[in-house]
Amino acid sequence: MNGKSDQKMTFDKLGRTPVLRDLVARAELHRQAEQEVLAAMPAELAGGVRFVSCTDGELVLTAETAGKASQIRFRQHEILEAVRNIELFRFTWKLKVKVAPPRFREKPVRKKEPLSK
């Protein structure tokens, strides 16, 4: 039983570890990169799009619908040209778009129909 209690870590102890600081720094860098990419995209396409990653010159985005993903693919040269103006993405040469529907959608309010006589 002592082994399990030793494994438990409180949040205070995690705050002092360099691993958590590194993770928070990476999350902040990802958030800033997402803001810059979405700002560089055309306004009508930016809604419902998320930045996933940019590795080895490949920029990966997700779109909520297949229609929006197709529009992004159709205008990928324009988007890549705008994204390359950002210092962090100047060597980006490929755009990949995936469809990732939102996890939760607002359900329409059901209106009860009156019963017939």
Backbone as CSV, one residue per row, in Angstrom:
resi,resn,N_x,N_y,N_z,CA_x,CA_y,CA_z,C_x,C_y,C_z
1,MET,0.809,-1.193,0.000,0.000,0.000,0.000,0.855,1.261,0.000
2,ASN,2.023,1.175,0.596,2.874,2.355,0.635,3.331,2.768,-0.756
3,GLY,3.521,1.806,-1.639,3.980,2.112,-2.990,3.019,2.994,-3.746
4,LYS,1.723,2.753,-3.593,0.739,3.570,-4.302,0.679,4.980,-3.759
5,SER,0.795,5.129,-2.449,0.725,6.479,-1.884,1.947,7.301,-2.287
6,ASP,3.066,6.638,-2.508,4.259,7.355,-2.965,4.102,7.849,-4.393
7,GLN,3.303,7.130,-5.192,3.127,7.504,-6.590,2.212,8.706,-6.760
8,LYS,1.330,8.939,-5.801,0.404,10.060,-5.916,1.173,11.368,-5.781
9,MET,0.887,12.282,-6.692,1.537,13.589,-6.644,0.472,14.665,-6.579
10,THR,0.704,15.632,-5.787,-0.243,16.734,-5.719,0.093,17.737,-6.804
11,PHE,-0.850,18.620,-7.057,-0.637,19.628,-8.092,0.503,20.567,-7.712
12,ASP,0.691,20.810,-6.418,1.776,21.688,-5.975,3.137,21.114,-6.358
13,LYS,3.274,19.812,-6.202,4.551,19.184,-6.557,4.780,19.228,-8.061
14,LEU,3.707,19.094,-8.855,3.853,19.136,-10.312,4.294,20.509,-10.788
15,GLY,3.875,21.549,-10.092,4.234,22.910,-10.499,5.723,23.172,-10.438
16,ARG,6.411,22.399,-9.628,7.854,22.606,-9.473,8.679,21.793,-10.464
17,THR,8.048,20.869,-11.157,8.810,20.014,-12.061,9.031,20.701,-13.397
18,PRO,10.177,20.488,-13.993,10.433,21.087,-15.312,9.564,20.474,-16.404
19,VAL,9.053,19.265,-16.183,8.224,18.608,-17.194,6.920,19.389,-17.388
20,LEU,6.294,19.773,-16.288,5.046,20.520,-16.390,5.283,21.902,-16.990
21,ARG,6.367,22.545,-16.586,6.684,23.859,-17.170,6.913,23.742,-18.666
22,ASP,7.581,22.682,-19.085,7.822,22.457,-20.507,6.505,22.215,-21.242
23,LEU,5.613,21.436,-20.637,4.322,21.153,-21.243,3.471,22.419,-21.382
24,VAL,3.474,23.259,-20.369,2.719,24.515,-20.424,3.312,25.437,-21.479
25,ALA,4.625,25.476,-21.589,5.274,26.315,-22.603,4.928,25.835,-24.009
26,ARG,4.892,24.511,-24.213,4.532,23.981,-25.525,3.077,24.273,-25.870
27,ALA,2.199,24.187,-24.860,0.784,24.492,-25.089,0.609,25.962,-25.463
28,GLU,1.353,26.830,-24.828,1.271,28.264,-25.146,1.797,28.531,-26.558
29,LEU,2.878,27.873,-26.940,3.414,28.014,-28.298,2.406,27.518,-29.330
30,HIS,1.730,26.413,-29.032,0.704,25.875,-29.936,-0.462,26.858,-30.072
31,ARG,-0.884,27.458,-28.962,-1.991,28.425,-28.993,-1.622,29.640,-29.836
32,GLN,-0.398,30.146,-29.668,0.043,31.293,-30.457,0.137,30.945,-31.941
33,ALA,0.648,29.767,-32.251,0.753,29.339,-33.646,-0.636,29.223,-34.264
34,GLU,-1.601,28.686,-33.506,-2.969,28.564,-34.015,-3.567,29.933,-34.295
35,GLN,-3.344,30.886,-33.404,-3.860,32.240,-33.626,-3.269,32.859,-34.886
36,GLU,-1.980,32.689,-35.097,-1.331,33.276,-36.264,-1.810,32.635,-37.570
37,VAL,-1.965,31.330,-37.561,-2.422,30.627,-38.774,-3.844,31.032,-39.107
38,LEU,-4.721,31.073,-38.110,-6.111,31.435,-38.362,-6.244,32.895,-38.780
39,ALA,-5.362,33.755,-38.286,-5.387,35.153,-38.703,-4.940,35.303,-40.158
40,ALA,-4.076,34.397,-40.617,-3.578,34.467,-41.996,-4.572,33.891,-43.002
41,MET,-5.514,33.096,-42.524,-6.501,32.487,-43.424,-7.581,33.490,-43.800
42,PRO,-8.250,33.277,-44.932,-9.390,34.132,-45.274,-10.457,34.046,-44.186
43,ALA,-11.120,35.168,-43.929,-12.069,35.261,-42.813,-13.216,34.267,-42.934
44,GLU,-13.693,34.029,-44.157,-14.834,33.126,-44.321,-14.462,31.658,-44.087
45,LEU,-13.168,31.336,-44.092,-12.739,29.957,-43.866,-12.222,29.709,-42.455
46,ALA,-11.919,30.758,-41.720,-11.279,30.599,-40.414,-12.201,29.992,-39.361
47,GLY,-13.491,30.210,-39.456,-14.420,29.659,-38.474,-14.540,28.150,-38.610
48,GLY,-14.467,27.439,-37.507,-14.601,25.991,-37.541,-13.344,25.271,-37.976
49,VAL,-12.210,25.970,-37.994,-10.940,25.371,-38.400,-9.988,25.430,-37.210
50,ARG,-9.227,24.370,-36.990,-8.254,24.317,-35.905,-6.887,23.966,-36.473
51,PHE,-5.868,24.513,-35.864,-4.479,24.200,-36.198,-4.090,22.946,-35.420
52,VAL,-3.550,21.947,-36.117,-3.144,20.710,-35.447,-1.633,20.696,-35.244
53,SER,-0.884,20.807,-36.334,0.571,20.765,-36.199,1.231,21.292,-37.465
54,CYS,2.517,21.498,-37.350,3.336,21.848,-38.508,4.695,21.191,-38.299
55,THR,4.897,20.063,-38.977,6.163,19.353,-38.851,6.695,19.034,-40.230
56,ASP,7.994,19.180,-40.379,8.689,18.881,-41.636,8.060,19.588,-42.831
57,GLY,7.623,20.825,-42.632,7.056,21.607,-43.729,5.626,21.265,-44.079
58,GLU,4.981,20.431,-43.300,3.595,20.037,-43.565,2.685,20.646,-42.499
59,LEU,1.798,21.517,-42.942,0.843,22.172,-42.063,-0.436,21.336,-42.034
60,VAL,-0.886,20.938,-40.843,-2.075,20.097,-40.701,-3.157,20.913,-40.000
61,LEU,-4.327,20.986,-40.645,-5.482,21.681,-40.096,-6.646,20.712,-40.010
62,THR,-7.607,21.017,-39.129,-8.843,20.246,-39.097,-10.000,21.188,-39.348
63,ALA,-11.007,20.680,-40.028,-12.222,21.444,-40.318,-13.415,20.687,-39.766
64,GLU,-14.466,21.432,-39.390,-15.643,20.803,-38.805,-16.457,20.023,-39.829
65,THR,-16.480,20.479,-41.073,-17.289,19.827,-42.090,-16.439,19.502,-43.317
66,ALA,-16.911,18.553,-44.094,-16.200,18.176,-45.318,-16.251,19.299,-46.347
67,GLY,-17.333,20.054,-46.351,-17.437,21.178,-47.281,-16.395,22.243,-47.016
68,LYS,-16.193,22.550,-45.748,-15.171,23.541,-45.388,-13.778,23.010,-45.706
69,ALA,-13.551,21.710,-45.479,-12.250,21.113,-45.805,-11.983,21.203,-47.313
70,SER,-13.008,20.989,-48.114,-12.849,21.099,-49.568,-12.529,22.526,-49.984
71,GLN,-13.163,23.492,-49.359,-12.880,24.891,-49.668,-11.444,25.251,-49.316
72,ILE,-10.969,24.723,-48.193,-9.579,24.992,-47.788,-8.620,24.352,-48.784
73,ARG,-8.902,23.123,-49.199,-8.042,22.458,-50.188,-8.042,23.212,-51.516
74,PHE,-9.198,23.747,-51.899,-9.305,24.477,-53.149,-8.467,25.760,-53.109
75,ARG,-8.407,26.389,-51.936,-7.672,27.649,-51.800,-6.340,27.470,-51.067
76,GLN,-5.781,26.267,-51.117,-4.578,25.988,-50.350,-3.366,26.816,-50.788
77,HIS,-3.240,27.130,-52.055,-2.094,27.924,-52.504,-2.160,29.334,-51.928
78,GLU,-3.345,29.897,-51.900,-3.539,31.226,-51.319,-3.252,31.208,-49.809
79,ILE,-3.713,30.164,-49.140,-3.511,30.046,-47.692,-2.033,29.840,-47.367
80,LEU,-1.369,28.968,-48.111,0.051,28.723,-47.861,0.893,29.966,-48.109
81,GLU,0.517,30.742,-49.116,1.250,31.978,-49.398,1.137,32.947,-48.214
82,ALA,-0.059,33.046,-47.642,-0.254,33.937,-46.486,0.450,33.396,-45.245
83,VAL,0.440,32.083,-45.072,1.062,31.481,-43.887,2.579,31.585,-43.955
84,ARG,3.142,31.510,-45.151,4.605,31.602,-45.290,5.141,32.974,-44.902
85,ASN,4.284,33.974,-44.852,4.720,35.300,-44.414,4.985,35.349,-42.909
86,ILE,4.508,34.370,-42.177,4.767,34.275,-40.744,6.133,33.609,-40.559
87,GLU,6.972,34.188,-39.726,8.337,33.704,-39.546,8.391,32.229,-39.139
88,LEU,7.503,31.803,-38.280,7.498,30.430,-37.783,7.174,29.412,-38.876
89,PHE,6.435,29.822,-39.893,5.973,28.904,-40.945,6.576,29.216,-42.322
90,ARG,7.710,29.848,-42.378,8.250,30.276,-43.669,8.680,29.122,-44.569
91,PHE,8.932,27.932,-43.993,9.346,26.786,-44.805,8.220,25.780,-45.009
92,THR,6.997,26.197,-44.810,5.849,25.316,-45.007,5.587,25.180,-46.506
93,TRP,5.454,23.948,-46.965,5.248,23.732,-48.395,4.038,22.846,-48.696
94,LYS,3.441,22.244,-47.679,2.334,21.322,-47.908,1.230,21.584,-46.891
95,LEU,-0.014,21.461,-47.358,-1.173,21.663,-46.488,-2.011,20.394,-46.486
96,LYS,-2.319,19.900,-45.295,-3.147,18.710,-45.145,-4.358,19.110,-44.306
97,VAL,-5.542,18.757,-44.780,-6.776,19.112,-44.075,-7.520,17.830,-43.725
98,LYS,-7.889,17.724,-42.458,-8.654,16.577,-41.983,-10.021,17.067,-41.512
99,VAL,-10.995,16.192,-41.568,-12.337,16.525,-41.091,-12.486,15.965,-39.684
100,ALA,-12.791,16.851,-38.740,-13.006,16.460,-37.346,-14.267,17.157,-36.859
101,PRO,-15.400,16.469,-36.907,-16.642,17.102,-36.473,-16.570,17.480,-34.998
102,PRO,-17.318,18.503,-34.610,-17.289,18.892,-33.193,-17.826,17.759,-32.322
103,ARG,-17.310,17.668,-31.124,-17.709,16.588,-30.225,-19.149,16.735,-29.762
104,PHE,-19.519,17.949,-29.460,-20.849,18.185,-28.932,-21.555,19.218,-29.785
105,ARG,-22.760,18.931,-30.147,-23.575,19.886,-30.885,-24.793,20.209,-30.053
106,GLU,-25.234,21.438,-30.180,-26.433,21.821,-29.462,-27.627,21.128,-30.099
107,LYS,-28.370,20.440,-29.288,-29.552,19.751,-29.800,-30.685,20.760,-29.916
108,PRO,-31.429,20.689,-31.011,-32.557,21.613,-31.145,-33.617,21.327,-30.079
109,VAL,-34.231,22.377,-29.631,-35.274,22.226,-28.628,-36.483,21.585,-29.291
110,ARG,-36.945,20.526,-28.693,-38.088,19.814,-29.267,-39.374,20.502,-28.857
111,LYS,-40.188,20.724,-29.840,-41.494,21.328,-29.588,-42.526,20.204,-29.595
112,LYS,-43.214,20.065,-28.496,-44.206,18.998,-28.401,-45.447,19.376,-29.189
113,GLU,-45.839,18.502,-30.060,-47.037,18.697,-30.841,-48.249,18.320,-29.990
114,PRO,-49.308,19.084,-30.107,-50.503,18.709,-29.333,-51.117,17.416,-29.873
115,LEU,-51.649,16.637,-28.944,-52.259,15.367,-29.346,-53.568,15.618,-30.075
116,SER,-53.838,14.758,-31.020,-55.112,14.905,-31.739,-56.254,14.357,-30.891
117,LYS,-57.449,14.774,-31.189,-58.590,14.302,-30.404,-58.940,12.956,-30.901
